[in-house]
């Protein structure tokens, strides 16, 4: 019985030393949210050979 108790105390000592050296992992605090970067909308470049859109058809009477 003494031997089991001695092993238990030794393991408890090793565990406490491990926590003393390594320490518990702290919970990471979330970083403040960064404002989303908004890019300027890209306008399509006019093509040299662009065909104009057809005119809408006149309604039939």
Phi, psi and omega in degrees: 000321179298322183294317179296318179296319179295320178294318179299315180294321179295318179293322177296321178295317179296318180296318180293323177293323178298314178293328179292322182280309185279313182084166178275149179285126179281147177290132181284132178279136180294138178290150178299139183294130180274139180296135180295139180279125181257123179267151179293140179295142182266121178275138180294139180285138179292135180272147180292326184255035182288137178264129180294149180294143180293147180291146179296143181289142179287139181294140180284142181259000000 
